Amino acid sequence: MSTSSDSNSRNIEEFRANHGRLGGSFAGAPVLLLHTRGRKASFCSDSGVR
């Protein structure tokens, strides 16, 4: 069983490898890769937004 974290990681890897383009259910849809840093811990996080 795949978790949403695994799915997000795969999508982020594909997004970066294909110059901002995704396949599958995201093909042709505008997608934003959001990179954030935590305010207190400075922890970096990436999220795909559709």
Steps between C-alpha positions, in 0.01 A plus 500: 500500500632844403482790741434859391856584603637235260272627224605861560868403495459319167310795350764747620780286352312474168427876501868583543623238252259612224548878527171567680277251318314202645326204337208284607203678654705822515583504125423841354385643834680803646704389802695711749785356706499693827819501707459626857724537804370472856508822699657362817682180405602609145379161377459498119196341339379455140135465403334456165190715447250444225 
